[in-house]
Amino acid sequence: MKRQYLSFLGLFIITFSSQITCKKPEPVKHTGVVIFAVGDVTIAGKKLSLGDTINESEVLLTGKSSMCDIQLSNSEAGVVIRIKADSEFKLNPSTDTSGSDVNMALRVGSALFKVNNKLTKNQSIRVSMPTMVAGVRGTSFSAQISKSGDVSLQVAEGSVSTRPSIEAIDSLPQEIRNNSQAIQEVEKSLSRSEQVLEPGQMVTIPKTYTDNILVSSGLDTAIKEANESIKKGDLSAATAKLDQTSGSTAEEKKQFSEKLSASKPISVQTVAQKDIQSQLKEFEELIAIEKQKLDNAESRKTEITSRNQSKKDQLLKRIEQITGKSSETLILKNGTRVQGVVIQEGDTYHVLTTDGKKSFSESEVEGTEF
């Protein structure tokens, strides 16, 4: 009896240990740090300032006459993103437990992306937009989303692979995307449209392009019906509704595939050299801070301030461009001089500096000078 008990206990320990050992590790969570900000920059209504952290799935919003530079904090690649006015940006979860893949989403507005250091062989950066997905290795490029939903991407340095994407499909649960034959067929068709852009090249994918794919294939209606099943928690029914569009016979599947292939190829455009040179000057502002220095919460703000001081003239000009006002020097009664764009609101003076907004009461101010 004692032997049986010991055998059972040993089996239990082995089983329990194997469960612990085989537990799938959690993916690394990427974060960003604000290294420059002008105007109204918020997450969930909270205004951000230098040194603040942006976590995965948090939506960063920039208002009118606003801008924000963030640097990915747990990456040696020195990735810096400039999110411009009236934009919506977020870091999407990594799909790799090592965190080697960085996934970002620009849903509205425009942004610049710069990878300061070369990525390692296993690293990848992916930017999702309403009609396009971009794959990056080491480069500088800009992306802009028009009010109608058209996406344009322009490469200044390096190379970027682009292909059409469909927002309505990207928002489906991953389980459905993996199991639906119709969705997989669409994904294969979109992948065949992939193009690699070199410096000086630009591509635009209109929203009408991806809308037409949905309409011609019948997926526009099927996705609406599938989303109703998803709301009820019935993913199998949702998958079945999507797969009805591709049919069940070989002939029906062939016709479905031909509809997907009917779209005209996306043409690549050449950008004027003067426009490239102008953009390269702005990319010079997107200098990354060493990862080790950014990791130290205590000295982080000091490092960010030092970094911005080294680019003070360029960043001040950028503030002037954003606000439409010339910079001044606010002189305080205690002798302190603060340089930046000065905005007076009632009895308060706000100075937009390279280190963020600084505010002073009228009683503290001696005057201003250009």
C-alpha positions, -999 to 999 in steps of 0.1 A, spaced: 0 0 0 28 23 9 46 16 -24 14 24 -43 10 57 -25 46 66 -32 42 57 -69 11 78 -71 28 107 -54 58 105 -77 35 104 -108 17 135 -95 49 154 -89 62 145 -124 29 155 -140 26 187 -121 63 196 -129 58 189 -166 28 212 -166 49 240 -151 78 233 -175 55 232 -205 37 264 -197 39 287 -227 59 318 -219 41 352 -222 51 374 -251 73 403 -244 53 435 -240 67 465 -259 65 500 -245 73 535 -258 87 566 -241 78 602 -249 109 620 -259 94 651 -275 59 665 -274 41 697 -285 5 706 -278 -23 682 -270 -10 646 -267 -31 622 -246 -39 586 -237 -74 579 -223 -78 617 -217 -45 620 -197 -20 645 -211 15 631 -217 48 648 -210 85 639 -215 95 605 -200 59 592 -198 54 555 -209 31 542 -236 20 506 -231 7 481 -256 -29 486 -268 -31 521 -253 -43 546 -279 -22 577 -283 -41 607 -297 -26 640 -309 -48 671 -313 -47 700 -337 -13 718 -339 3 689 -319 30 663 -323 47 636 -303 79 616 -307 82 583 -289 110 558 -288 105 521 -283 121 514 -249 128 477 -251 145 476 -284 182 480 -293 172 492 -328 166 528 -317 131 530 -332 117 565 -330 82 574 -343 69 609 -348 31 611 -346 18 642 -362 -13 663 -356 -48 648 -355 -35 612 -354 -42 580 -336 -14 555 -329 -9 524 -307 15 496 -301 -1 462 -308 9 431 -288 38 410 -300 31 376 -314 65 362 -305 75 353 -269 110 368 -275 95 401 -285 115 401 -317 85 413 -336 72 449 -331 37 456 -342 23 491 -345 -9 506 -358 -15 540 -373 -53 543 -377 -57 580 -384 -34 609 -394 3 607 -403 36 597 -388 73 593 -395 91 561 -386 129 558 -382 150 527 -373 183 542 -361 202 509 -357 202 478 -379 178 451 -369 191 417 -361 182 388 -384 152 376 -363 138 411 -356 109 426 -376 88 457 -375 53 458 -388 30 489 -392 -7 483 -399 -29 510 -415 -64 509 -428 -56 498 -463 -19 488 -460 6 469 -439 43 478 -441 72 455 -432 104 473 -421 140 462 -414 161 494 -412 148 525 -428 132 559 -426 97 563 -441 65 583 -437 29 573 -438 -2 594 -442 -39 585 -440 -63 608 -458 -98 617 -444 -113 593 -470 -91 565 -456 -65 563 -484 -30 554 -472 2 567 -488 37 555 -478 69 572 -489 104 559 -483 133 582 -476 160 557 -467 164 519 -468 135 498 -481 100 489 -470 77 461 -482 41 470 -486 9 451 -494 -28 459 -493 -47 450 -461 -83 451 -453 -93 466 -419 -125 446 -417 -106 414 -420 -77 424 -397 -102 431 -370 -116 395 -371 -106 372 -342 -73 353 -351 -91 320 -347 -114 328 -375 -86 342 -397 -68 309 -392 -98 286 -399 -117 304 -426 -107 292 -461 -122 323 -476 -102 347 -454 -70 327 -460 -76 329 -498 -80 367 -495 -48 369 -474 -29 349 -501 -42 372 -528 -31 403 -509 3 388 -502 8 384 -539 4 422 -543 34 428 -521 59 454 -534 93 466 -520 98 503 -521 132 519 -523 144 554 -514 125 580 -534 95 558 -541 59 561 -529 28 540 -531 -9 549 -523 -36 523 -517 -70 540 -518 -98 528 -496 -119 521 -527 -93 495 -538 -99 474 -507 -136 481 -506 -139 468 -541 -123 435 -531 -148 430 -503 -178 439 -526 -167 418 -556 -160 388 -534 -192 391 -514 -173 394 -482 -187 428 -473 -220 413 -465 -205 380 -451 -183 399 -426 -213 419 -413 -232 386 -407 -201 370 -392 -197 398 -367 -232 392 -355 -222 356 -347 -190 368 -331 -210 390 -307 -229 359 -296 -196 340 -291 -203 316 -319 -170 316 -339 -178 284 -358 -210 300 -372 -190 331 -381 -164 311 -400 -191 292 -419 -208 324 -430 -175 337 -443 -168 305 -462 -201 305 -479 -187 333 -501 -160 310 -516 -184 282 -522 -180 245 -517 -172 231 -552 -139 234 -571 -156 256 -597 -170 280 -571 -136 283 -554 -120 290 -587 -145 318 -594 -139 333 -560 -101 333 -565 -105 350 -599 -126 378 -583 -99 384 -558 -72 386 -586 -93 410 -607 -80 441 -590 -55 462 -609 -19 463 -596 -9 491 -573 15 515 -591 47 528 -575 54 565 -579 87 584 -579 90 613 -554 107 646 -564 143 648 -551 136 681 -533 108 665 -513 130 636 -503 158 661 -491 132 681 -471 120 650 -454 155 637 -446 161 669 -427 131 662 -405 143 626 -400 176 640 -386 155 651 -356 145 615 -348 177 606 -329 174 577 -305 187 575 -269 208 545 -259 185 518 -246 204 515 -213 200 552 -206 163 550 -215 158 520 -192 169 539 -161 137 556 -148 156 579 -125 179 594 -152 155 590 -181 142 626 -181 178 640 -179 188 619 -209 158 631 -229 165 667 -220 201 663 -230 191 647 -263 166 676 -270 192 702 -262 216 687 -288 188 693 -314 174 725 -298 175 747 -329 159 721 -351 132 713 -326 124 749 -319 119 755 -356 96 724 -355 75 740 -327 73 772 -346 61 753 -377 34 734 -357 21 765 -338 25 790 -366 42 814 -341 78 826 -337 98 817 -306 106 843 -280 125 844 -247 103 848 -216 122 868 -189 112 861 -153 117 886 -125 142 862 -108 164 865 -139 155 832 -155 152 832 -193 130 806 -210 131 802 -247 102 789 -268 69 797 -283 50 819 -258 13 817 -255 -6 839 -230 -39 826 -215 -54 852 -191 -29 857 -162 -8 827 -173 22 825 -197 28 791 -213 61 785 -230 64 756 -255 100 745 -252 120 715 -264 116 701 -229 78 704 -229 54 731 -218 63 754 -189 38 777 -173 43 809 -152 19 833 -136 19 869 -148 33 880 -114 65 860 -122 71 876 -156 93 906 -163 88 906 -201 96 890 -234 121 895 -261 127 881 -296 
